[in-house]
Amino acid sequence: MKTIISTLVFLFVFSTNVQNFTGKAIYKTSSKSTLKFGDNDKGMTDKMQEELQKRLQKMNQKTFILEFDKYTSIYKEDVKLDAPKPQLGGGRVMVMSFGGSGDGDIYYKNIKENRFANQTEIQGKRFLVKDKLLEHKWELSSETKNIGNYTCYKATFSKEVESIQHAIKNGKSVEEKKKEIITTTAWYTTQVPISNGPKKYQGLPGLILEINDGKKIIVCTEIILNPSEKIIIQEPKKGKVVSQKKFTKIQKEKTEEMLEKFKSRKGVDLGNGINIKMGG
């Protein structure tokens, strides 16, 4: 009880002096690949598939920066020059070269106004997705753990989602759908008392330092409060304005188009620095 009272007092004192409060949080992400290849796919040996999955996993490990004040934030990738990517050797090979999907994405949130603006691209075409913030039905827990020097509290929410995986079998694209209950676990700290977090996650009584939805893990590795370099948060303005629902529909259509082209095994340029091709 004493600890809870001390925390509430701290939050009250802090809230009276946050007019110029700013900060920066560095996050590392990793996610599982949803691209599968059939066992009978010609030219794809077990060793090649294993190597490909390792490369996909490595390419999904990225660094993002969240810059924030009391009510607004910008979340974007910390883009660095990619090292040359070796090809898989021997005979017929599959070469996948990713320039960095999402390199130019800027995800802006306004907590006070309950809205976001996501500047992103699909195959070289820029969009500005504007909509209301997602409302997660968080269940708070008294369970704690330390992330760095911060004491974090556990929170979870569950929802039913339709999971879609794309597979290449015998040169043909196959879409596999299934419904499942996904539980997302967050760890937040009241030591940084802002209701924010990486990308689409917010709504807790402190900054979210870790997210795990079973497919992607996002972990904060560094926090800088009131940095000497002034942080200026500006809402992105470039791109065709669409709602989240409309953008999701466009994404699905473009994915289906890409898989149709991919079936030819001649390769396809996805734009945004991404190229997938098969050959010898």
C-alpha positions in Angstrom: 0.0 0.0 0.0 2.8 2.4 0.9 4.4 1.8 -2.6 1.1 2.5 -4.3 0.7 5.8 -2.4 4.2 6.8 -3.2 3.6 6.2 -6.9 0.4 8.2 -6.9 2.2 11.1 -5.2 5.0 11.0 -7.7 2.5 11.0 -10.6 0.6 14.0 -9.1 3.8 16.0 -8.6 5.1 15.1 -12.1 1.8 16.0 -13.8 2.0 19.6 -12.4 5.3 20.1 -14.2 5.1 18.4 -17.6 4.4 21.4 -19.9 7.8 21.1 -21.5 8.4 17.4 -20.9 9.8 15.5 -23.8 11.6 12.3 -24.3 13.0 9.7 -26.7 12.7 5.9 -26.4 14.7 3.4 -28.5 13.0 0.1 -29.4 14.3 -3.1 -30.9 11.8 -5.3 -32.8 11.8 -8.9 -34.1 9.0 -10.8 -35.8 8.3 -14.2 -37.3 8.0 -14.6 -41.1 4.6 -15.6 -42.4 6.0 -16.6 -45.8 6.1 -20.4 -46.3 7.4 -22.7 -49.1 5.9 -26.0 -49.9 7.9 -29.2 -49.3 7.6 -30.2 -52.9 8.6 -26.7 -54.3 11.1 -27.4 -57.1 14.6 -26.0 -56.6 14.1 -25.3 -52.9 16.2 -27.7 -50.8 15.8 -28.0 -47.0 19.1 -26.2 -46.5 18.0 -23.3 -48.8 14.7 -22.9 -47.0 16.4 -22.9 -43.6 18.9 -20.3 -44.8 16.1 -18.2 -46.3 14.1 -18.2 -43.0 17.2 -17.1 -41.1 17.7 -14.2 -43.4 14.0 -13.2 -43.2 14.3 -13.3 -39.4 17.4 -11.1 -39.4 15.7 -8.7 -41.8 12.8 -8.4 -39.4 15.1 -7.2 -36.6 14.9 -3.5 -36.7 15.4 -0.4 -34.5 12.7 2.3 -34.0 12.6 5.6 -32.2 9.7 7.0 -30.3 9.9 10.8 -29.7 7.2 12.1 -27.4 5.9 14.8 -25.2 2.9 14.6 -22.9 0.2 14.2 -25.6 1.9 13.6 -29.0 4.5 11.3 -30.5 6.4 10.3 -33.6 7.4 6.6 -34.2 9.8 5.8 -37.0 12.5 3.4 -38.0 16.1 4.3 -37.3 17.3 3.7 -40.9 20.9 2.7 -41.6 22.7 1.7 -44.7 22.3 -2.1 -45.4 25.3 -4.2 -45.8 25.5 -6.3 -49.0 23.4 -9.4 -48.7 25.1 -12.7 -49.9 23.2 -14.9 -52.3 22.4 -18.5 -51.6 24.9 -20.6 -53.5 24.7 -23.5 -55.9 22.4 -24.3 -58.8 18.9 -22.9 -58.8 18.7 -20.4 -56.0 16.2 -18.1 -54.5 17.4 -14.6 -53.9 15.4 -12.2 -51.8 16.7 -8.6 -51.4 14.9 -6.2 -49.0 15.8 -2.6 -49.1 13.8 -2.1 -45.9 10.1 -2.2 -45.8 8.7 0.7 -43.9 11.9 2.7 -44.0 9.9 5.9 -44.7 7.0 5.3 -42.4 6.1 8.0 -39.8 3.5 7.1 -37.2 2.1 10.2 -35.5 -0.2 10.0 -32.5 -2.2 12.6 -30.6 -3.4 11.1 -27.4 -5.4 14.1 -26.3 -7.3 14.2 -29.6 -7.5 10.4 -29.8 -6.2 10.1 -33.4 -3.2 9.1 -35.5 -1.7 9.8 -38.9 0.5 7.1 -40.5 2.6 8.2 -43.5 3.5 5.0 -45.3 4.1 3.5 -48.8 2.9 0.5 -50.8 5.0 -0.3 -53.9 6.3 3.2 -54.1 3.0 5.0 -53.7 2.7 7.1 -50.6 -0.4 7.1 -48.3 -1.4 9.1 -45.3 -3.6 6.9 -43.1 -5.7 9.0 -40.7 -8.1 7.5 -38.2 -9.0 7.2 -34.5 -6.6 5.5 -32.1 -7.3 1.9 -31.4 -8.9 1.3 -28.0 -7.4 -1.8 -26.4 -9.3 -3.4 -23.5 -6.3 -3.7 -21.2 -6.4 -5.9 -18.1 -4.0 -4.6 -15.5 -1.9 -6.9 -13.4 0.1 -6.5 -10.2 2.9 -8.6 -11.7 6.2 -6.7 -12.2 9.6 -7.1 -13.8 12.5 -4.8 -14.5 13.5 -3.6 -17.9 16.8 -1.9 -17.6 16.5 0.5 -14.6 12.7 0.7 -14.8 10.1 -1.2 -12.8 7.4 -2.4 -15.2 3.8 -3.6 -14.7 2.1 -6.2 -16.8 -1.1 -5.6 -18.8 -2.8 -7.8 -21.4 -5.7 -7.8 -23.9 -7.1 -10.5 -26.1 -9.1 -10.4 -29.3 -10.1 -12.7 -32.1 -8.3 -12.0 -35.4 -8.2 -13.6 -38.8 -4.7 -14.8 -39.4 -3.6 -14.9 -43.1 -0.4 -16.6 -44.3 0.8 -16.7 -47.8 2.6 -19.9 -49.1 4.3 -20.7 -52.4 3.6 -24.3 -53.3 4.6 -25.8 -56.6 5.0 -22.3 -58.0 1.5 -21.3 -57.0 0.5 -18.8 -54.3 -1.8 -20.2 -51.6 -3.6 -18.0 -49.0 -4.2 -19.8 -45.8 -6.8 -18.2 -43.4 -7.7 -19.1 -39.8 -9.3 -17.4 -36.9 -7.5 -17.4 -33.6 -7.5 -15.6 -30.2 -4.4 -13.5 -29.9 -3.3 -12.3 -26.5 -1.0 -9.2 -26.4 1.2 -8.7 -23.4 2.6 -5.2 -22.5 5.0 -4.1 -19.8 4.7 -0.4 -18.9 6.5 1.8 -16.4 4.9 4.6 -14.3 8.3 6.1 -13.9 7.6 7.7 -17.3 4.0 8.7 -16.7 2.7 9.2 -20.3 0.0 7.0 -21.8 1.9 6.1 -24.9 4.0 3.4 -26.5 5.4 2.0 -29.8 3.3 2.5 -32.9 -0.4 1.5 -32.3 0.0 0.8 -28.6 -1.1 3.2 -25.8 -3.7 3.6 -23.1 -1.8 2.5 -20.0 -0.8 4.6 -17.0 2.8 4.8 -18.1 5.1 4.4 -21.1 5.0 0.9 -22.7 8.5 -0.6 -22.7 7.7 -4.1 -24.1 5.0 -5.6 -26.4 4.6 -9.2 -27.3 1.7 -10.4 -29.5 3.0 -13.8 -30.2 4.3 -12.9 -33.6 6.2 -9.7 -32.9 8.3 -8.6 -29.9 9.1 -4.9 -29.3 11.5 -4.1 -26.5 12.7 -0.7 -25.3 16.5 -0.6 -24.9 17.0 3.1 -24.0 15.1 6.1 -22.7 16.3 9.7 -22.8 14.1 12.2 -20.9 14.3 15.9 -21.7 17.3 15.5 -24.0 19.6 18.5 -24.6 18.7 18.4 -28.3 15.2 19.9 -28.7 12.5 17.4 -29.8 10.0 18.9 -32.3 7.0 16.6 -33.1 5.3 17.5 -36.4 2.4 15.6 -37.9 3.2 14.1 -41.3 1.4 15.7 -44.3 2.4 13.8 -47.4 0.5 11.1 -49.2 -3.0 10.2 -50.3 -5.3 10.5 -47.3 -7.3 7.3 -46.6 -8.9 5.7 -43.6 -7.4 2.6 -41.9 -10.2 0.4 -43.4 -9.5 1.7 -46.9 -5.7 1.3 -46.5 -6.1 -2.3 -45.3 -8.2 -3.1 -48.4 -5.5 -1.6 -50.6 -2.8 -3.6 -48.9 -4.7 -6.8 -49.5 -5.2 -6.1 -53.2 -1.6 -5.2 -53.7 -0.4 -8.4 -51.9 -2.6 -10.5 -54.1 -1.2 -8.7 -57.2 2.4 -9.3 -56.0 1.8 -13.0 -55.4 0.3 -13.4 -58.9 3.4 -11.9 -60.4 5.6 -14.0 -58.1 4.1 -17.2 -59.4 5.9 -16.8 -62.7 9.2 -17.1 -60.8 10.6 -14.3 -62.9 10.6 -12.0 -59.9 8.8 -8.9 -59.0 9.9 -5.4 -58.0 7.8 -4.4 -55.0 9.0 -0.8 -54.9 10.3 0.9 -51.7 13.6 -0.9 -52.3 12.2 -4.4 -52.1 12.8 -7.0 -54.9 12.0 -10.7 -54.9 13.2 -12.9 -57.6 14.0 -16.6 -58.3 16.6 -17.8 -60.8 19.9 -19.6 -61.3 
